[in-house]
Amino acid sequence: MRAARSYLGLGLAVLYAAAFVVAYWLYAQGAGQFMADIWLSLAAIPYILTARALTGSSDFSADSIGQLLSAAAFCCALAYLAGAMIEFLLRCAWRLATRMRRRAVPSPRSEREGA
């Protein structure tokens, strides 16, 4: 289970969920107005593009709670995966950098033994 834990991924997923909440709040403030759901549509772009690529069309609507929840879950999962991959790459780069530094700098103990 350790491999599935990512603090950066969790943080990005929480931020994306917060963005969906704010976008829905803005939609609810002006529900009857022209382009009231623009912020929800912008927040759901990964979901809309994936649905369009898989099915050929996307009929995302802010009025449909099912679509809204599935878009939020999909986008949060995508943000989590992106954060987990970035964290993995950063951890690998850190391990590589510290391993190379340990090889390049001799320890004081080895200098005393050699002298």
C-alpha positions, 0 to 999 in steps of 0.5 A, spaced: 500 500 500 506 504 500 506 505 493 499 507 492 500 513 497 502 520 494 502 526 498 503 531 492 497 527 488 493 527 494 494 535 495 492 536 487 486 532 488 484 536 494 485 542 490 481 540 484 475 537 488 475 544 491 475 547 484 469 543 482 466 546 489 467 553 487 465 552 480 459 549 482 457 555 487 459 560 482 454 556 477 448 556 483 449 563 483 447 565 476 443 558 474 439 562 469 444 566 466 447 565 459 454 561 460 453 560 468 456 553 467 462 556 464 467 555 470 464 547 471 465 546 463 472 549 464 474 545 470 471 538 467 475 539 460 479 533 462 473 529 462 469 532 456 475 531 452 476 524 454 468 522 453 469 526 446 475 521 444 472 515 447 464 516 445 465 521 439 461 526 443 460 529 450 454 532 452 456 535 459 451 539 463 451 542 469 444 540 470 446 533 471 448 531 478 451 524 475 455 527 470 457 532 475 460 527 480 463 523 475 467 528 472 469 531 479 471 524 480 475 523 474 478 529 474 480 528 481 483 521 480 487 524 474 490 529 478 492 524 483 495 520 478 499 526 475 501 528 482 503 521 484 508 520 477 511 527 479 512 525 486 515 518 484 520 522 479 522 527 484 524 522 489 528 518 484 532 524 482 533 525 489 535 518 490 540 519 484 543 525 486 544 523 494 547 517 491 552 520 486 554 525 492 555 520 497 560 517 492 563 523 490 565 526 497 569 521 501 567 520 508 572 523 514 572 515 517 575 513 510 580 518 510 583 517 517 584 509 515 587 511 509 592 516 512 
